[in-house]
Amino acid sequence: MFGINMRVLRVYMGGVFAISSLICTFLAFWLVQQTFQVQKRYAFSHPGVLLADLAFPALAVIYAVAFWTIWKGRPSARGLGIVASILQILLPLRQIVVHSWHVRSYDGIVLALGIVGLIVFSMREGMVPEEDNSEPEGNPS
């Protein structure tokens, strides 16, 4: 297509998902700590607080499983890569739409990575034409 090996891009996106999983794990621990230190009396009375605290562990698991299946080359890697890429598109879009209409640099980077991931994982392996490195048949005389 463009001389880019889709398999290599999938592995790079797997690395992005691994980093995203680590970030979400850190944020999950930080948010739980903040919830119980700062908002002790509101932690259990408002289900929205606990729901927000559970979002990051769920994201961390989704990104980690997507990374692992991509790394191991499992057939489910394509579907999980699409799910993880869609999440990487939706989360910055929510921030852009809800909080402001301008794109902050990190929102733009995550959004771009999500779009690239969606394109890379949406293509089936057979759809990407491989270069033909075989010898031409016959004698070129």
C-alpha positions as CSV (number, residue, x, y, z in Angstrom):
1,M,0.0,0.0,0.0
2,F,2.3,2.8,1.2
3,G,5.3,0.5,1.8
4,I,4.3,0.2,5.5
5,N,4.1,-3.2,7.0
6,M,0.7,-3.4,8.8
7,R,2.1,-6.1,11.1
8,V,4.7,-3.8,12.4
9,L,2.1,-1.0,12.9
10,R,0.0,-3.5,14.9
11,V,2.9,-4.3,17.2
12,Y,3.6,-0.6,17.7
13,M,-0.1,0.0,18.5
14,G,0.3,-2.9,21.0
15,G,3.1,-1.0,22.7
16,V,0.8,2.1,22.8
17,F,-1.9,-0.1,24.5
18,A,0.7,-1.3,27.0
19,I,1.7,2.2,27.9
20,S,-2.0,3.2,28.1
21,S,-2.6,0.3,30.4
22,L,0.2,1.4,32.7
23,I,-1.1,5.0,32.8
24,C,-4.7,3.8,33.6
25,T,-3.4,1.6,36.3
26,F,-1.5,4.5,37.9
27,L,-4.6,6.7,37.6
28,A,-6.8,4.0,39.1
29,F,-4.6,3.8,42.2
30,W,-4.3,7.5,42.5
31,L,-8.1,8.1,42.1
32,V,-9.0,5.5,44.7
33,Q,-6.5,7.0,47.1
34,Q,-7.9,10.5,46.5
35,T,-11.5,9.2,46.9
36,F,-10.8,7.7,50.3
37,Q,-8.5,10.5,51.6
38,V,-10.4,13.6,50.4
39,Q,-14.0,12.4,49.9
40,K,-14.4,9.8,52.6
41,R,-18.0,10.8,53.4
42,Y,-19.0,10.9,49.8
43,A,-17.2,7.8,48.5
44,F,-20.1,5.4,49.3
45,S,-23.0,7.8,49.2
46,H,-22.5,8.8,45.6
47,P,-22.4,5.9,43.2
48,G,-20.9,8.2,40.5
49,V,-17.7,8.5,42.5
50,L,-17.2,4.8,42.7
51,L,-18.2,4.4,39.0
52,A,-15.6,6.9,38.0
53,D,-13.0,5.1,40.1
54,L,-13.8,1.8,38.4
55,A,-13.5,3.2,34.9
56,F,-9.7,3.3,34.9
57,P,-9.1,-0.2,36.2
58,A,-11.5,-1.4,33.4
59,L,-9.6,0.6,30.8
60,A,-6.3,-0.8,32.1
61,V,-7.6,-4.4,31.8
62,I,-8.9,-3.8,28.2
63,Y,-5.6,-2.1,27.1
64,A,-3.5,-4.9,28.8
65,V,-5.5,-7.7,27.2
66,A,-5.3,-6.0,23.8
67,F,-1.5,-5.6,24.2
68,W,-1.1,-9.2,25.3
69,T,-3.1,-10.7,22.4
70,I,-1.3,-8.5,19.9
71,W,2.1,-9.5,21.4
72,K,1.2,-13.2,21.2
73,G,-0.3,-13.0,17.7
74,R,-3.7,-14.4,18.7
75,P,-6.6,-14.3,16.4
76,S,-8.6,-12.2,18.9
77,A,-6.0,-9.4,18.7
78,R,-7.8,-7.7,15.8
79,G,-11.1,-7.4,17.6
80,L,-9.4,-6.3,20.8
81,G,-7.3,-3.8,18.9
82,I,-10.4,-2.3,17.4
83,V,-12.1,-2.0,20.8
84,A,-9.0,-0.4,22.4
85,S,-8.6,2.0,19.4
86,I,-12.2,3.0,19.7
87,L,-11.7,3.8,23.4
88,Q,-8.7,5.8,22.5
89,I,-10.9,7.8,20.1
90,L,-13.9,8.2,22.4
91,L,-12.0,9.4,25.5
92,P,-10.3,12.4,24.0
93,L,-13.5,13.3,22.0
94,R,-15.4,13.4,25.3
95,Q,-12.8,15.8,26.8
96,I,-12.8,17.9,23.6
97,V,-16.6,18.1,23.4
98,V,-17.5,18.4,27.1
99,H,-14.7,20.7,28.4
100,S,-13.7,22.8,25.4
101,W,-13.7,22.9,21.7
102,H,-10.0,23.3,21.2
103,V,-7.7,20.2,21.1
104,R,-5.0,20.1,23.7
105,S,-1.8,18.4,22.6
106,Y,-2.2,15.2,24.6
107,D,-5.9,14.8,23.5
108,G,-4.8,15.3,19.9
109,I,-2.0,12.7,20.2
110,V,-4.3,10.1,21.8
111,L,-7.0,10.8,19.2
112,A,-4.5,10.4,16.4
113,L,-3.2,7.2,17.8
114,G,-6.8,5.9,18.1
115,I,-7.6,6.7,14.5
116,V,-4.3,5.1,13.3
117,G,-5.1,2.0,15.4
118,L,-8.6,1.8,14.1
119,I,-7.3,1.9,10.5
120,V,-4.6,-0.6,11.1
121,F,-6.8,-3.1,12.9
122,S,-9.8,-2.7,10.6
123,M,-7.7,-4.0,7.7
124,R,-7.6,-7.7,7.4
125,E,-4.2,-9.3,6.7
126,G,-5.3,-10.5,3.2
127,M,-6.4,-7.0,2.2
128,V,-2.9,-5.6,2.5
129,P,-1.0,-6.4,-0.7
130,E,2.5,-7.7,0.0
131,E,5.4,-6.8,-2.3
132,D,6.3,-9.4,-4.9
133,N,10.0,-10.1,-4.5
134,S,10.0,-13.2,-6.7
135,E,12.2,-13.6,-9.7
136,P,10.5,-12.8,-13.1
137,E,9.6,-15.8,-15.1
138,G,11.4,-16.4,-18.4
139,N,14.7,-15.2,-19.7
140,P,14.7,-11.4,-20.4
141,S,16.6,-11.5,-23.7
